[in-house]
């Protein structure tokens, strides 16, 4: 089976859990014998990462004919799934596919012709998340469609698998041009990121993509419920496939300085944004420090709310017990987890949450908001409503004062963790593929 996968980030160039999840998914599927071409907006060069063939859409040549084909798709869909999208085709060159049998692949032969005229301008993408993200998403639609068609012609594929809203417009267009079925993978929604005050354009793209997809993969039952209630997706069209963890036989050991060996450390690790609930963590820290002034709190990560959190910590005069080490990656993350008495994820809305799985592998007990998808598969985890800072503080104090309780919660969570593999996730994804391509090549 061959899958053309569209994503916005992939290790080592990641900004959060989406890149980690995409990597885990590809590794799990390859273990099951699936051939994957992963198409990104930008990367240093086309290369293979642990068996996954990566393709950059940056600088891809595009023909005038393909540009017209994309515009035609937009007009055809103007009354339904593209009603809220303004497509801006990239002007660039796409090499002609001489002698290709378009009909057998389901590709409209009118997309290409031997006398096609080329334009000189080629689109380049920055990748990542920035102020021009929306413009780049629209341009990616044409460039990614070109790559999908090229890959499909080189070696016939079975399905287009797109991750989150940034790639949905590209998947919808590529699906229409190639005839391949499109599966939307829903890792997070605009309601998770921004509550009820999200960006209408992003919501519209999410809704159009989820409704246009032949099938949807949601990362938790919680996310499935959002897709049904907020986006009008029929529940029978959605498969829930939980994320996995890279289970290591041995986590690297780190030397703990004697000065901090007996410290009680409470960690927030993640994007410092509305969705992750950093303000509730800070307010809970204030209540804990009132009763246990020797405790130490750490907020690791970057985000738009970071300056406000720093100011709030200063207002509460907690600066000597509260630290902001910034964005961390790799072994620095594992080191931080290994020094932690408790990892707290107070997310306002968390579709799944991979960070708690990483914390557990490093031996850190976890406290999750009840609004977190991974709580569905970690019954031993301590939980609290994100907004209840008094109860959050009490839970933190319980763990710091009663290490035996923390050890029991950790043991139960680590036991559950053993079944949360990416291979298991791959089996769920393959079952979802079967909904749209039951006769796919094995």
C-alpha positions as CSV (number, residue, x, y, z in Angstrom):
1,X,0.0,0.0,0.0
2,X,1.3,3.5,-0.8
3,X,0.2,6.6,1.0
4,X,0.8,10.3,0.0
5,X,0.9,12.1,3.3
6,X,0.6,15.9,3.7
7,X,2.0,17.5,6.9
8,X,3.3,20.8,8.1
9,X,6.2,19.7,10.3
10,X,8.4,16.6,10.7
11,X,11.5,15.9,12.9
12,X,14.0,17.4,13.3
13,X,12.1,20.6,12.3
14,X,9.2,20.6,14.8
15,X,7.3,23.1,16.9
16,X,5.2,20.8,19.0
17,X,3.3,17.5,19.3
18,X,2.1,17.4,15.7
19,X,5.6,16.8,14.3
20,X,6.2,14.1,16.9
21,X,2.9,12.4,16.1
22,X,3.5,12.5,12.3
23,X,6.9,10.8,12.9
24,X,5.4,8.1,15.1
25,X,2.6,7.5,12.6
26,X,5.0,7.0,9.7
27,X,7.2,4.7,11.7
28,X,4.3,2.6,12.8
29,X,2.9,2.3,9.3
30,X,6.2,1.4,7.8
31,X,6.5,-1.4,10.4
32,X,3.3,-2.7,8.8
33,X,4.8,-2.5,5.3
34,X,3.2,0.8,4.1
35,X,5.2,2.9,1.6
36,X,4.9,6.6,2.5
37,X,5.9,9.8,0.7
38,X,5.6,12.7,3.2
39,X,5.1,16.1,1.6
40,X,6.2,19.2,3.6
41,X,6.1,22.9,2.8
42,X,9.8,23.3,3.2
43,X,12.9,21.4,4.2
44,X,16.6,21.6,3.4
45,X,16.5,18.8,0.8
46,X,14.5,15.8,-0.3
47,X,15.7,13.0,1.9
48,X,14.8,9.8,3.7
49,X,14.3,9.9,7.5
50,X,14.2,6.4,9.1
51,X,12.7,5.0,5.9
52,X,10.2,7.8,5.2
53,X,10.7,9.6,1.9
54,X,10.3,13.3,2.5
55,X,9.3,15.7,-0.3
56,X,9.5,19.5,0.0
57,X,6.9,21.5,-1.9
58,X,9.2,24.5,-1.8
59,X,10.5,25.3,-5.3
60,X,8.4,22.7,-7.0
61,X,7.9,23.5,-10.7
62,X,4.3,24.0,-11.7
63,X,2.8,24.3,-15.2
64,X,0.3,26.9,-16.4
65,X,-2.1,24.0,-17.1
66,X,-2.0,22.8,-13.5
67,X,-2.6,26.3,-12.3
68,X,-5.7,26.5,-14.5
69,X,-6.8,23.0,-13.3
70,X,-6.6,24.2,-9.6
71,X,-8.7,27.3,-10.5
72,X,-11.2,25.0,-12.2
73,X,-11.4,22.8,-9.1
74,X,-12.0,25.9,-7.0
75,X,-14.9,27.0,-9.3
76,X,-16.5,23.6,-9.2
77,X,-16.4,23.5,-5.4
78,X,-17.3,27.1,-4.9
79,X,-20.8,26.1,-3.8
80,X,-19.7,23.5,-1.3
81,X,-16.5,22.6,0.5
82,X,-14.4,25.5,-1.0
83,X,-17.0,28.1,-0.4
84,X,-14.9,29.7,2.3
85,X,-11.5,29.4,0.5
86,X,-9.8,31.8,-1.8
87,X,-7.3,29.8,-3.7
88,X,-4.1,31.6,-4.8
89,X,-2.3,29.2,-7.3
90,X,1.5,29.3,-7.3
91,X,3.1,30.5,-10.5
92,X,5.9,28.1,-11.4
93,X,6.9,25.3,-13.7
94,X,5.8,21.7,-13.5
95,X,7.6,19.2,-15.8
96,X,5.2,17.6,-18.3
97,X,4.4,13.9,-17.9
98,X,5.0,12.7,-21.4
99,X,3.4,9.4,-22.3
100,X,1.7,8.9,-18.9
101,X,-1.6,7.0,-18.8
102,X,-3.7,9.5,-16.9
103,X,-6.9,7.6,-17.2
104,X,-5.6,4.5,-15.4
105,X,-4.6,6.7,-12.5
106,X,-7.8,8.7,-12.3
107,X,-6.1,12.0,-13.4
108,X,-7.9,14.3,-15.7
109,X,-5.7,14.4,-18.9
110,X,-6.7,18.0,-19.5
111,X,-4.5,19.0,-16.6
112,X,-1.4,18.5,-18.8
113,X,-0.7,18.9,-22.5
114,X,2.4,18.7,-24.7
115,X,2.2,22.4,-25.7
116,X,2.0,23.7,-22.2
117,X,3.5,27.1,-21.6
118,X,5.7,27.6,-18.5
119,X,6.1,30.6,-16.3
120,X,9.4,31.4,-14.6
121,X,8.4,32.1,-11.1
122,X,8.7,29.3,-8.5
123,X,7.2,29.3,-5.1
124,X,9.3,28.9,-2.0
125,X,7.9,28.2,1.5
126,X,9.2,29.2,4.9
127,X,7.4,26.4,6.7
128,X,6.5,26.6,10.4
129,X,4.0,29.0,11.9
130,X,4.2,32.7,11.3
131,X,2.2,35.8,10.4
132,X,2.0,34.8,6.7
133,X,0.8,31.3,7.5
134,X,-2.6,31.7,5.8
135,X,-1.1,32.9,2.6
136,X,1.4,30.1,2.6
137,X,-1.4,27.5,3.2
138,X,-3.2,28.7,0.1
139,X,0.0,28.6,-2.0
140,X,0.9,25.2,-0.7
141,X,-2.4,23.9,-2.2
142,X,-1.1,24.2,-5.7
143,X,2.5,23.1,-5.0
144,X,1.5,20.1,-2.9
145,X,-1.0,19.1,-5.7
146,X,1.9,19.1,-8.1
147,X,3.9,16.8,-5.9
148,X,1.0,14.5,-5.3
149,X,0.4,14.1,-9.0
150,X,4.1,13.6,-9.7
151,X,4.4,10.9,-6.9
152,X,1.2,9.2,-8.0
153,X,2.5,9.0,-11.6
154,X,5.9,7.7,-10.6
155,X,4.3,5.0,-8.4
156,X,0.5,4.7,-8.1
157,X,-0.7,5.5,-4.6
158,X,-3.8,4.4,-2.7
159,X,-4.8,7.3,-0.5
160,X,-4.0,10.9,0.5
161,X,-3.6,11.4,4.3
162,X,-3.6,15.0,5.5
163,X,-2.7,16.2,9.0
164,X,-4.6,19.2,10.4
165,X,-6.1,22.2,8.8
166,X,-3.0,23.6,7.1
167,X,-3.0,20.7,4.7
168,X,-6.7,20.2,4.1
169,X,-7.1,22.6,1.1
170,X,-4.1,20.9,-0.6
171,X,-5.6,17.4,0.1
172,X,-9.0,18.4,-1.2
173,X,-7.5,19.8,-4.5
174,X,-5.1,17.0,-5.0
175,X,-7.8,14.4,-4.3
176,X,-10.1,16.0,-7.0
177,X,-7.3,16.2,-9.5
178,X,-5.9,12.7,-8.9
179,X,-9.0,10.8,-8.1
180,X,-7.4,9.5,-4.9
181,X,-9.5,9.3,-1.7
182,X,-8.6,11.8,1.0
183,X,-8.4,11.0,4.8
184,X,-8.3,13.9,7.2
185,X,-6.4,13.4,10.4
186,X,-7.7,15.7,13.2
187,X,-5.0,16.3,15.8
188,X,-6.5,19.6,17.1
189,X,-9.3,22.1,16.3
190,X,-9.7,25.8,16.4
191,X,-11.9,25.3,19.5
192,X,-9.0,23.6,21.2
193,X,-6.5,26.3,20.4
194,X,-8.8,29.4,21.0
195,X,-12.0,28.3,22.7
196,X,-15.1,30.1,21.3
197,X,-13.0,33.0,20.0
198,X,-11.1,31.4,17.2
199,X,-10.3,32.6,13.7
200,X,-13.3,32.1,11.4
201,X,-11.2,31.4,8.3
202,X,-9.4,28.5,10.1
203,X,-12.7,27.1,11.3
204,X,-14.1,27.2,7.8
205,X,-11.1,25.4,6.4
206,X,-11.4,22.8,9.1
207,X,-15.1,22.3,8.5
208,X,-14.7,22.1,4.8
209,X,-11.9,19.7,5.0
210,X,-13.6,17.4,7.5
211,X,-16.8,17.3,5.5
212,X,-15.0,16.8,2.1
213,X,-12.8,13.9,3.4
214,X,-14.0,10.4,2.7
215,X,-13.0,9.5,6.3
216,X,-11.7,11.2,9.4
217,X,-9.3,10.0,12.0
218,X,-9.6,11.7,15.5
219,X,-7.0,11.3,18.2
220,X,-9.5,10.8,21.0
221,X,-13.2,10.3,21.7
222,X,-13.2,13.9,23.0
223,X,-11.9,15.1,19.6
224,X,-14.5,13.0,17.8
225,X,-17.2,14.6,19.8
226,X,-16.0,18.1,18.8
227,X,-16.0,17.0,15.1
228,X,-19.6,15.8,15.4
229,X,-21.0,18.7,17.4
230,X,-19.0,21.6,16.1
231,X,-18.3,20.6,12.5
232,X,-21.3,18.5,11.6
233,X,-19.3,15.3,10.7
234,X,-21.4,12.1,10.9
235,X,-20.0,10.0,13.7
236,X,-19.9,6.9,11.5
237,X,-17.4,8.7,9.3
238,X,-14.9,9.1,12.2
239,X,-12.4,6.5,13.5
240,X,-10.7,7.2,16.9
241,X,-7.0,6.3,16.8
242,X,-5.0,7.2,19.9
243,X,-1.5,8.5,19.5
244,X,1.4,6.3,20.7
245,X,4.7,6.6,22.5
246,X,8.2,5.5,21.6
247,X,8.8,3.0,24.3
248,X,12.4,2.8,25.3
249,X,13.9,-0.1,27.1
250,X,16.2,2.3,29.0
251,X,15.7,6.0,29.4
252,X,19.1,7.9,29.6
253,X,20.1,8.5,33.2
254,X,21.1,11.9,34.3
255,X,23.2,12.9,37.3
256,X,21.1,15.0,39.8
257,X,23.2,17.7,41.5
258,X,23.2,17.3,45.2
259,X,21.9,20.8,45.8
260,X,18.6,20.0,44.0
261,X,18.4,16.3,44.8
262,X,15.8,16.7,47.5
263,X,13.9,19.6,45.9
264,X,10.3,19.3,45.1
265,X,9.9,20.4,41.4
266,X,6.7,20.9,39.5
267,X,6.9,21.2,35.7
268,X,4.8,22.7,33.0
269,X,6.3,21.7,29.6
270,X,4.6,22.9,26.4
271,X,3.5,25.8,24.3
272,X,2.7,28.8,26.5
273,X,-0.7,29.5,24.8
274,X,-4.3,29.8,25.8
275,X,-4.9,26.1,24.9
276,X,-2.3,24.8,27.4
277,X,-3.7,26.7,30.4
278,X,-0.4,28.3,31.7
279,X,-2.3,30.9,33.7
280,X,-4.0,28.2,35.8
281,X,-0.6,26.6,36.5
282,X,0.8,30.0,37.7
283,X,-2.2,30.6,40.0
284,X,-2.0,27.0,41.4
285,X,1.7,27.6,42.1
286,X,0.8,30.7,44.2
287,X,-1.5,28.6,46.4
288,X,1.1,25.8,46.7
289,X,3.9,28.2,47.6
290,X,1.7,29.7,50.3
291,X,1.8,26.3,52.1
292,X,5.1,24.9,50.8
293,X,7.4,27.8,50.1
294,X,10.4,25.4,49.4
295,X,8.7,24.0,46.3
296,X,10.0,25.1,42.9
297,X,8.0,25.6,39.7
298,X,9.2,25.5,36.1
299,X,7.5,26.6,32.9
300,X,9.4,25.3,29.9
301,X,8.3,26.4,26.5
302,X,7.5,29.5,24.3
303,X,4.3,31.1,23.2
304,X,2.3,34.3,23.0
305,X,1.3,34.2,26.7
306,X,4.9,33.8,28.0
307,X,5.4,37.6,28.6
308,X,2.1,37.8,30.5
309,X,3.1,34.7,32.6
310,X,6.5,36.3,33.5
311,X,4.8,39.5,34.6
312,X,2.2,37.6,36.7
313,X,4.9,35.6,38.4
314,X,6.7,38.9,39.2
315,X,3.5,40.5,40.5
316,X,3.1,37.5,42.9
317,X,6.7,37.8,44.0
318,X,7.4,34.2,43.1
319,X,10.5,34.9,41.0
320,X,12.9,33.1,43.2
321,X,10.8,29.9,43.1
322,X,9.5,30.0,39.5
323,X,11.7,29.6,36.4
324,X,11.3,30.0,32.6
325,X,14.0,28.0,30.8
326,X,12.4,28.5,27.3
327,X,11.9,26.0,24.5
328,X,13.6,22.7,25.1
329,X,14.2,19.6,22.8
330,X,15.9,16.3,22.8
331,X,17.8,15.1,25.8
332,X,17.2,18.4,27.5
333,X,13.5,17.5,27.7
334,X,14.3,14.1,29.1
335,X,16.7,15.6,31.6
336,X,14.0,18.1,32.8
337,X,11.4,15.3,33.2
338,X,13.9,13.2,35.2
339,X,14.4,16.0,37.6
340,X,10.6,16.6,38.1
341,X,8.6,15.5,41.1
342,X,5.3,16.1,39.1
343,X,4.5,17.0,35.5
344,X,1.3,19.1,35.2
345,X,-0.6,19.5,31.9
346,X,-3.5,21.9,32.8
347,X,-4.8,22.2,29.2
348,X,-8.1,24.0,28.6
349,X,-8.7,21.6,25.7
350,X,-6.2,18.9,24.8
351,X,-7.2,16.6,21.9
352,X,-4.7,14.0,23.1
353,X,-1.3,15.2,24.5
354,X,1.9,13.4,23.9
355,X,4.1,15.2,26.5
356,X,2.6,13.2,29.4
357,X,3.6,10.0,27.8
358,X,7.2,11.3,27.5
359,X,7.1,12.4,31.1
360,X,6.0,8.9,32.3
361,X,8.8,7.2,30.4
362,X,11.3,9.4,32.3
363,X,9.7,8.5,35.7
364,X,7.7,11.7,36.3
365,X,4.2,11.3,37.8
366,X,1.6,13.3,35.9
367,X,-1.4,15.5,36.7
368,X,-3.7,16.1,33.8
369,X,-6.7,18.3,33.2
370,X,-9.9,16.4,32.8
371,X,-10.2,18.1,29.4
372,X,-7.3,16.0,28.0
373,X,-7.7,13.2,25.5
374,X,-4.8,11.1,26.8
375,X,-6.7,10.8,30.1
376,X,-9.0,8.4,28.2
377,X,-6.1,5.9,28.0
378,X,-4.3,6.6,31.3
379,X,-6.8,5.6,34.0
380,X,-4.1,5.8,36.6
381,X,-3.4,9.5,36.0
382,X,-4.3,12.2,38.5
383,X,-6.8,14.6,37.0
384,X,-8.4,17.9,37.8
385,X,-10.6,20.4,35.9
386,X,-8.2,23.0,34.4
387,X,-10.2,25.9,35.9
388,X,-10.2,24.6,39.5
389,X,-6.9,26.0,40.7
390,X,-7.6,25.2,44.3
391,X,-8.1,21.5,43.6
392,X,-5.0,21.7,41.3
393,X,-3.0,23.1,44.1
394,X,-4.3,20.4,46.5
395,X,-3.4,17.7,44.0
396,X,0.1,19.1,43.7
397,X,0.5,19.2,47.5
398,X,-0.8,15.7,47.8
399,X,1.9,14.4,45.4
400,X,4.7,16.4,47.0
401,X,3.7,15.4,50.5
402,X,2.9,11.7,49.8
403,X,5.5,10.2,47.5
404,X,3.9,6.8,47.9
405,X,0.7,8.0,46.2
406,X,2.7,9.5,43.4
407,X,4.6,6.2,43.0
408,X,1.4,4.2,42.7
409,X,-0.1,6.6,40.1
410,X,3.2,6.4,38.2
411,X,3.1,2.6,38.2
412,X,-0.4,2.4,36.9
413,X,0.2,4.9,34.2
414,X,3.4,3.2,33.1
415,X,1.5,0.0,32.9
416,X,-1.1,1.5,30.6
417,X,1.7,3.1,28.6
418,X,3.0,-0.3,27.4
419,X,0.0,-0.8,25.1
420,X,0.2,2.7,23.6
421,X,2.6,1.9,20.8
422,X,2.8,3.5,17.4
423,X,2.3,0.1,15.8
424,X,-1.0,-0.1,17.6
425,X,-1.9,3.3,16.2
426,X,-0.8,2.2,12.7
427,X,-3.3,-0.7,12.9
428,X,-6.1,1.7,13.7
429,X,-5.0,3.9,10.8
430,X,-4.9,1.0,8.4
431,X,-8.5,0.1,9.5
432,X,-9.5,3.7,8.6
433,X,-7.8,3.4,5.2
434,X,-9.9,0.3,4.6
435,X,-13.0,2.4,4.7
436,X,-12.0,4.3,1.6
437,X,-9.7,1.9,-0.3
438,X,-10.7,-1.7,0.7
439,X,-8.8,-3.1,-2.4
440,X,-5.5,-1.3,-1.7
441,X,-2.3,-3.0,-2.7
442,X,-0.7,-4.7,0.3
